[in-house]
Amino acid sequence: MSDMRVPVIVDPSSSPSPGQCRTDLPAAATTIAAVSTALPPYRYAQDDLTEPIGDLCLPPGADRGLLRRLHASAGVRTRHLALPIERYADLGDFGRSNDAWMAAGLRLGEEALTGALKEAGLGPDDIDLLVCASITGVAAPSLDARLAGRTGMRPDVKRLPVFGLGCVAGAAGLARVHDYLRGHPGHTAALLTVELCSLTLQRRDASRANLVAGALFGDGAAALIARGGGSRGGAGPHTAGPSVVATRSHLYPDTEQLLGWDIGASGFRVVIDAGVPGIVRDHFGRHVRAFLTDHGLTTDDIGTWVCHPGGPKVLSAVSDALGLSGDALDCAWRSLETVGNLSSVSVLHILQTVREERRPGPGTWGVLLAMGPGFCSELVLLRW
């Protein structure tokens, strides 16, 4: 758990009015200077993917009723794929799929990183730490090692490749970057997430989990640039915020079987248990409220929610657990609709949309949150 307590202002002569906050930012807060998303050029309407994915996943002559219902109810209208859909039938085995992950991941990762650096007004040699998360492929040397040289980072850049966090890695990666910058306030860090979920689709696997993944997930990459409170330089348009105020991690006991991979000769076989929304609905609200209470806040004080779009049932469960208004998670629903569930990339994609389109006013509080294998959740308290 990483949790930086914010001092509470005690003023007996006044009390905060509704919507105002009773906390101050720490002197050396982490500032998010830029976020940039990169999507593959192969964009498809959901309806145009249903039958080709059925051809991949189902045996000849199998009933396609469940497949079609899942595609229709996933909340997804369009998605981007790492490859043209007709090429997936030729991948054949895990080796070929992983090679495709490496090639497309390097292209998208470089695009996301260079875009974020440009937005922040920084050069690649300004990066002191590069954290790179992906759960849809494996490589040694890792993606970050290959990208450091391609993008022009210094030879002494610190690197941290992360595998296994899945959908939570965007939030957890930001939290760990914040931890690092608290100890190195003069430094600048980059977080890169690369997820090519379509390349993990299992052929001739008619399991419900595989069909759900085939209906829900998309491909993409995102990069975030964060600066410590003592860093200098950079002239990006959004360098004023938001700032990371605090973070919290939570593991839910006896839930390891709910989400993740079964890894075998064919690669990554997805595990998605139907019990995930129930866990969120029953327990998530309590943990979020406890986190906010420790910083003198309630859910009513939060003006912006950046929530991982795990799927329609998960988003509904988050809304129910937190008692949110109908439009509080609009950005998450729109991300799901336009690009699908991008695993760890999603919260950064949504954060970019919030920064560029919503532009919360100074003093606005936000919570960035995600869930992933473990089963676990990660919370990041933000302030603009």
C-alpha positions, 0 to 999 in steps of 0.5 A: 500500500502506498498512501500519502496523508494530506494534512487537514486544515483546522479552522474553528471559525469556518467550515467548508461549504458543500463541494469544497475540500478541507485538504491542501496539496503537499508541497512536492506533489507529482504532476501529470504533464502529459498523456498520449494514446496510440491506436492501431490503424485497423478500426472495425465496427463491432458488427463487422467483427462478430462473424470473423471472430466466430470463425476463429473461436468456434468449431465449424457448424457451432451455434453462434447465438451466445457469440452474437448476444455477447457482441451485442451487449458488450457496450462496444461500437468500434474497436482497433485491432493490431492486425487486419482481421483477416490475418488472425487466422494465419497466426497459428501459435503463441510464437507467431502471436507474440512476434506480432505483439512485439512488432505492433507493440514497439510501433504503438509504444514509440508513437505513444511515448513520443506524443506524450513527450511532445505534449509535455514539452520535453525530450527523451533525454529528460526521462529518468524512469520508464515504467512499461506495463503489458500483459498481452505479450512477453519479451526479453529484452523487454519493450522498454529496453528496446524503446529506450534506444529507439526514442533517444532516452539516456543510457542511464535511464531507470527501467521497470517492466511490469507483467501480471497486473492486467487491467489495473496496471494503468492505475497501479503504474501511475501510483508506483511512478508517484512513489518514485517521484516522492523519493526523487522530486527532481526527476521526470518519469514516463509510464507506458502501457501497451496492450494488444488483447486481440492477439491473445484470442484463442482459436477453437475455444468456445468457452464463455470467457474467450467469447467475452474477451472476443466481444469486449477487448481492443488494442492500443498503447498509452504513455503518461509523463509525470514530474516530481515537485522539484523538477524544472523545464517543459512547456506543455499545455497541460503541465499545471495538472492534475497532481497526484495527491495519494494512492491506495492498493487493495487485494481481495482475499481468496479471489485469485481465480476470478481474473487472469490467464491460464498460460499454456502451449497456445499462449494466454487463455483468458480467465474472466469469472462472472463473480467480478461485478458482485465483488465490486458491488459488495466491497469496492464502495467501502474501500473507496469511501475509507480512502477518501475519508482519510483525506477529509473527502467524500464521494460528493467532493469528487468532480471527476471519476476516471474509471477503468471500463471493465465492461457494462456490468462492472461499470454499473457495479462501480456506479452502484457501489459508490452511489454515483450520478448517472453521468459520473462515468460518462467518459468510461462508457464512451471509451468502452463504446469507441475503443473497447476495453483496452486493459491497462491502457484504458484509464490513461485513454480516459484521462487524456479525454478528461484533460483535453475535453472536460478540462476540470477547473482548478481545485477539482478533485478526481479519482482514477481507479482500476481493478485487475488480477489478484483480484485487486484494485488501485485508487489514485487521488488527483487534484487539478 
